[in-house]
Amino acid sequence: MIVRKKVFPICALLIGAFIWGLLWYPYRLLEQAEIFGPVATVITYLIALILGLILFWQSLRTQNLLSDNPYLLLWIGLLVGCASMAYVLGVIHGVVMRVLLLFYLAPLWTIIFARFLLHEKLSLRGYWVIFLSLIGAVTMLWQPNNSVPFPSSYGDWMGLAGGVVFALSNVLIRKDQGHSIQLKSLAVWLGVVLVGLMYSLLLPTSPVLSSISLDLWLLLLATGLAVFVLSLVVQYGLTFVPANQAIVILLFELVVAAIAAYFLANESMTLNEWMGGAMIVSASLFSSKINQE
């Protein structure tokens, strides 16, 4: 029984990492079919939201929603919505591994936000994570023709911005101890839908739903189900697996994404991108042990 209790959460995290490593691909296919990223995001997260409302409707009691800083649910939903939108736009328009590695600078921003919002003291390991993350980002972004190692593409900027916002949302999720996982998941799905709708208004044209073919609807439905499963398995895994072990398992996403990007999109990384990425991954591993000191 003890072994089973450990195996199931670990398998859940592996499934979540596997889904994350592949989730960029259906959004690219939908973009190529002129169902633009924000519109595809709205539809897929709306599917997840509807499923969540059906299964978790009992959690939507007034006393549950209004207990212990209800404003945190609103901010969590909107921030994760912005982070998810940045992720989708990044992997659609950028190089998948570069976007994901810049997104994985999130531990750096988490340490900084936690210092100011949660008043957590920065340990020696915390300073090491900041240093290693920054050196990794500089190594990966440096180009011989550029004197300053800034992101060089729209996809890079989306990956970097998404990581910052995602880190802030993680700090607020940690701060919010008064709401259940179900409520936080519903807030996240709703937040992504709202942010996606607002962003969709900026698009020059939007597809007419009746003009979307059956094949594309099936792809949207499958992606929405994947988003729903992803949220649940990751939440379940993080509930029962220690944080230092969970971060190692979730980094499996980068392995899946690297292989998928090579075979599905013919994308590969340069030597300095691999070196910088290795430093960022190492910083993520170090960040999982900060709270153990």
VENMOHU-V76609 format. One record per backbone hydrogen bond with DSSP energy under -0.5 kcal/mol. CO is the residue of the C=O (numbers start at 1). NH is the residue of the N-H. Records with the same first field share a line. If there is no record, write none. Layout:
CO: NH / NH
This chain:
1: 5
2: 6
3: 7
4: 8
5: 9
6: 10
7: 11
8: 12
9: 13
10: 14
11: 15
12: 16
13: 17
14: 18
15: 19
16: 20
17: 21
18: 22
19: 22 / 23
22: 25 / 26
23: 27
24: 28
25: 29
26: 30
27: 31
28: 32
29: 33
30: 35
31: 34
34: 36
36: 40
37: 41
38: 42
39: 43
40: 44
41: 45
42: 46
43: 47
44: 48
45: 49
46: 50
47: 51
48: 52
49: 53
50: 54
51: 55
52: 56
53: 57
56: 59
57: 60
59: 61
61: 64 / 65
62: 66
69: 72
70: 73 / 74
71: 75
72: 76
73: 77
74: 78
75: 79
76: 80
77: 81
78: 82
79: 83
80: 84
81: 85
82: 86
83: 87
84: 88
85: 89
86: 90
87: 91
88: 92
89: 93
90: 94
94: 96
95: 99
96: 100
97: 101
98: 102
99: 103
100: 104
102: 105
103: 106
104: 107
105: 108 / 109
106: 110
107: 111
108: 112
109: 113
110: 114
111: 115
112: 116
113: 117 / 118
114: 118 / 120
121: 123
123: 127
124: 128
125: 129
126: 130
127: 131
128: 132
129: 133
130: 134
131: 135
132: 136
133: 137
134: 138
135: 139
136: 140
137: 141
138: 142
143: 146
148: 150
153: 157
154: 158
155: 159
156: 160
157: 161
158: 162
159: 163
160: 164
161: 165
162: 166
163: 167
164: 168
165: 169
166: 170
167: 171
168: 172
169: 173
170: 174
171: 175
172: 176
175: 177
180: 184
181: 185
182: 186
183: 187
184: 188
185: 189
186: 190
187: 191
188: 192
189: 193
190: 194
191: 195
192: 196
193: 197
194: 198
195: 199
196: 200
197: 201
199: 202
200: 203
208: 211
209: 212
213: 217
214: 218
215: 219
216: 220
217: 221
218: 222
219: 223
220: 224
221: 225
222: 226
223: 227
224: 228
225: 229
226: 230
227: 231
228: 232
229: 233
230: 234
231: 235
232: 236
233: 237
234: 238
235: 239
236: 240
237: 240 / 241
242: 245 / 246
243: 247
244: 248
245: 249
246: 250
247: 251
249: 252
250: 253
251: 254 / 255
252: 256
253: 257
254: 258
255: 259
256: 260
257: 261
258: 262
259: 263
260: 264 / 265
261: 265 / 267
262: 266
270: 274
271: 275
272: 276
273: 277
274: 278
275: 279
276: 280
277: 281
278: 282
279: 283
280: 284
281: 285
282: 286
283: 287
284: 288
285: 288
286: 289
287: 290
289: 292
290: 293
